[in-house]
Amino acid sequence: MPAYAYCTLAAGTILWCVPFAVARVKRRDPFQLDRRARWGVALECVSYSLLWQGPFWVRSPEWWRLALSVSLFALACALSWTAARALGRHLRIDASVDSTHELVRSGPYRLVRHPIYTSMLCVLLGTGVLISPLYLLLPAVLIFLIGTEIRMQVEDRMLVSRFGEQFTAYQHNVSRLIPFLK
């Protein structure tokens, strides 16, 4: 695989990670914490690692793979940067809400309820399109979606318990993961 393909993967992944690395996440005692979402994180990690199991180093990617990968990484970065900014002090690794939690509906949260997971899906697809054969990409996407479903269910239950009808109305008006698909 040529150096430009490795640079695309590295740059896309690093640029996606930056807003989370620089976020000033303050540790507060959560009002409600649910560590079951970590099972979803584990499955998402498995899905990413599955992409790297093929012989990606022996071929040069076609031009369309590179173009699609760059587009997916650009979308992933735009979502991660804007979502992290919109979440601000509510950004956490674990699924939790506290007594000062506000329901964020600005930025990309106007289009999807879980834009960071959407951005993670774009990173997965951007990586997979560039380096993985279809027989690895398809199960990786499926495993990722199962893990993400676990995380979204846990978070949605917590948000319903905290915000009630306000979150329920938001659920009815805004897609979960992919804009305009309910």
C-alpha positions as CSV (number, residue, x, y, z in Angstrom):
1,M,0.0,0.0,0.0
2,P,1.5,3.4,-0.9
3,A,2.5,6.0,1.6
4,Y,-0.4,8.4,0.7
5,A,-2.9,5.7,1.8
6,Y,-1.2,5.4,5.2
7,C,-1.1,9.2,5.5
8,T,-4.8,9.3,4.7
9,L,-5.6,6.8,7.5
10,A,-3.3,8.5,10.0
11,A,-4.5,12.1,9.2
12,G,-8.1,11.1,9.2
13,T,-7.9,9.3,12.5
14,I,-5.8,11.8,14.3
15,L,-7.9,14.8,13.1
16,W,-11.0,12.9,14.2
17,C,-9.5,12.3,17.7
18,V,-8.3,15.9,18.3
19,P,-11.5,17.4,19.7
20,F,-11.7,14.6,22.3
21,A,-8.1,14.9,23.3
22,V,-8.3,18.6,23.9
23,A,-11.7,18.6,25.6
24,R,-11.7,19.8,29.1
25,V,-13.7,17.0,30.6
26,K,-14.2,17.7,34.3
27,R,-14.7,14.7,36.5
28,R,-17.8,15.2,38.5
29,D,-19.9,12.7,40.4
30,P,-22.5,11.6,37.9
31,F,-26.2,11.9,38.8
32,Q,-26.7,8.6,37.0
33,L,-24.0,6.4,35.5
34,D,-24.5,3.2,33.4
35,R,-21.4,1.2,32.7
36,R,-23.3,-1.3,30.5
37,A,-22.5,1.0,27.5
38,R,-18.9,-0.3,27.8
39,W,-20.1,-3.6,26.2
40,G,-20.9,-1.5,23.2
41,V,-17.5,0.1,23.3
42,A,-15.9,-3.3,23.3
43,L,-17.8,-4.4,20.2
44,E,-16.9,-1.2,18.4
45,C,-13.2,-1.9,19.2
46,V,-13.6,-5.4,17.8
47,S,-15.2,-4.0,14.6
48,Y,-12.3,-1.6,14.1
49,S,-9.7,-4.3,14.6
50,L,-11.5,-6.6,12.2
51,L,-10.7,-4.1,9.4
52,W,-7.0,-4.7,9.7
53,Q,-7.1,-8.5,9.3
54,G,-6.8,-8.5,5.5
55,P,-3.6,-8.2,3.4
56,F,-4.0,-4.5,3.0
57,W,-0.3,-3.8,2.5
58,V,0.0,-5.8,-0.8
59,R,-2.2,-3.6,-3.0
60,S,-2.7,0.0,-4.0
61,P,-6.2,1.2,-3.4
62,E,-8.2,2.3,-6.5
63,W,-8.8,6.0,-6.9
64,W,-12.4,5.8,-6.0
65,R,-11.6,4.1,-2.7
66,L,-9.2,6.9,-1.8
67,A,-11.7,9.6,-2.7
68,L,-14.5,7.9,-0.8
69,S,-12.2,7.4,2.2
70,V,-11.1,11.0,2.3
71,S,-14.8,12.1,2.0
72,L,-15.8,9.9,4.9
73,F,-12.9,11.1,7.1
74,A,-13.8,14.7,6.3
75,L,-17.4,14.1,7.4
76,A,-16.2,12.2,10.5
77,C,-14.0,15.1,11.5
78,A,-16.6,17.7,10.9
79,L,-19.0,15.7,13.1
80,S,-16.6,15.0,15.9
81,W,-15.4,18.6,16.1
82,T,-18.9,20.2,16.0
83,A,-20.4,17.5,18.3
84,A,-17.7,17.9,20.9
85,R,-18.1,21.6,20.8
86,A,-21.9,21.4,21.2
87,L,-21.6,19.0,24.1
88,G,-19.1,21.1,25.9
89,R,-18.9,20.2,29.6
90,H,-21.3,17.2,29.0
91,L,-18.8,15.3,27.0
92,R,-18.0,12.0,28.8
93,I,-16.7,8.6,27.9
94,D,-19.2,6.7,30.1
95,A,-22.9,7.0,29.7
96,S,-23.9,9.4,32.4
97,V,-26.0,12.5,33.3
98,D,-25.6,14.8,36.3
99,S,-27.9,17.3,38.0
100,T,-26.6,20.1,35.8
101,H,-27.0,18.2,32.5
102,E,-28.8,20.0,29.7
103,L,-30.4,18.4,26.6
104,V,-28.1,19.5,23.8
105,R,-30.0,20.1,20.5
106,S,-27.6,22.5,18.8
107,G,-24.9,21.9,16.1
108,P,-25.1,18.4,14.6
109,Y,-27.5,17.4,17.4
110,R,-30.2,19.1,15.2
111,L,-29.7,16.4,12.6
112,V,-28.9,13.3,14.6
113,R,-29.2,12.4,18.3
114,H,-25.8,10.6,18.4
115,P,-23.5,12.5,16.0
116,I,-20.3,11.2,17.6
117,Y,-21.4,7.7,16.9
118,T,-22.2,8.8,13.3
119,S,-18.7,10.2,13.1
120,M,-17.3,6.9,14.4
121,L,-19.2,5.0,11.7
122,C,-17.7,7.3,9.1
123,V,-14.2,6.6,10.5
124,L,-14.9,2.9,10.3
125,L,-16.2,3.1,6.7
126,G,-13.4,5.5,5.7
127,T,-10.8,3.0,7.0
128,G,-12.6,0.0,5.7
129,V,-13.2,1.3,2.2
130,L,-9.5,2.1,1.9
131,I,-7.9,-1.1,3.4
132,S,-10.5,-3.9,3.8
133,P,-12.0,-6.4,1.4
134,L,-15.8,-6.6,1.5
135,Y,-15.7,-9.9,3.4
136,L,-14.2,-8.0,6.4
137,L,-15.9,-4.7,6.0
138,L,-19.4,-6.0,6.1
139,P,-19.1,-8.0,9.4
140,A,-17.1,-5.0,10.9
141,V,-20.0,-2.7,10.1
142,L,-22.5,-5.2,11.5
143,I,-20.5,-5.6,14.8
144,F,-20.1,-1.8,15.0
145,L,-23.8,-1.2,14.6
146,I,-24.6,-3.8,17.3
147,G,-22.1,-2.1,19.7
148,T,-23.4,1.3,18.9
149,E,-27.0,0.1,19.4
150,I,-26.1,-1.0,22.9
151,R,-24.6,2.4,23.6
152,M,-27.5,4.4,22.1
153,Q,-30.1,2.4,24.1
154,V,-28.3,2.9,27.4
155,E,-27.9,6.6,26.7
156,D,-31.4,7.1,25.5
157,R,-32.9,5.4,28.6
158,M,-30.8,7.8,30.8
159,L,-31.9,10.8,28.8
160,V,-35.5,9.8,29.0
161,S,-35.3,9.4,32.7
162,R,-33.6,12.8,33.1
163,F,-35.6,14.9,30.6
164,G,-38.9,12.9,30.1
165,E,-41.2,14.4,27.5
166,Q,-38.6,16.9,26.4
167,F,-36.3,14.0,25.2
168,T,-39.2,11.9,23.9
169,A,-40.2,14.8,21.6
170,Y,-36.6,15.1,20.5
171,Q,-36.5,11.4,19.8
172,H,-39.6,11.7,17.5
173,N,-38.2,14.7,15.6
174,V,-34.5,13.8,15.2
175,S,-32.9,10.6,13.7
176,R,-30.7,8.5,15.9
177,L,-27.6,7.8,13.8
178,I,-28.1,8.7,10.2
179,P,-29.8,12.1,9.3
180,F,-33.3,11.9,7.9
181,L,-33.6,8.1,8.6
182,K,-35.9,7.4,11.5
